[in-house]
């Protein structure tokens, strides 16, 4: 499995571009996994450790959380967040080839990460393998690019970098109705439940939304900065137009300063829960 662009630059701005959004889906994810004090939890594709930090609170002093990511840069960022917590261990791990023994964990979490696996089915088979009987896997993925925080930007990037098109289709394919359920069941997991969770996100300006992307944060930022300059300008303007940002300031109808329009996102994800026999 490749590292998917999450190297130093991408990791540095992860919380601004991705973490702010993913944090809002952590409470329903943990609720779905039914994590209780004393549980052993594996968090896969941790980003900067936001979900793992919340899971530590749930498992309490008698439990333990193992937080993993394939990106060494992200694991180091997570260490800055989690390093002082005794109930957490961090490791660089490929979610498609975990090194942990079978039936070790009570719960496996994967918050907005499974869609980046080159072979999600293989990853889910690993989730199944490391879960104890009765353990639960909870995972979330985005739905369509048009309803994703950065999906429309990625779709624009694909128009100027056609080689990215297949990757972007794969990322959003898991959010198609019923697709993730089928993969979970094929991995041997049972009692699959799925739901759509939606949050509304607002930004004070288009720049507040897009600055992290321009600095190369997250995988979408890395794909953006790899474009030629003229393509970057075009993608930025497409994003501004899609989000309805007027740019600059002017006068409103009442004669006062016109407030810069705020991009708004009604961002849904597919949240799935499954259990091991």
Secondary structure, DSSP 8 states (H G I E B T S, - for coil): ---TT-SHHHHHTHIIIIIHHHGGGHHHHHHHHT--TT-EEEEES-TTTHHHHHHHHHH-TT-EEEEEES-HHHHHHHHHHHTT-TTEEEEE--TTS--S-TT-EEEEEEES-GGGSTTHHHHHHHHHHHEEEEEEEEEEEE--GGGSTTHHHHHHHHHH-GGGHHHHHHHHHTTSTTHHHHHHHHTT-EEEEEEEEEEEEE-SSHHHHHHHHHTT-HHHHHHHHTS-HHHHHHHHHHHHHHTT---S--B-TTSSB------EEEEEEEEEEEE--
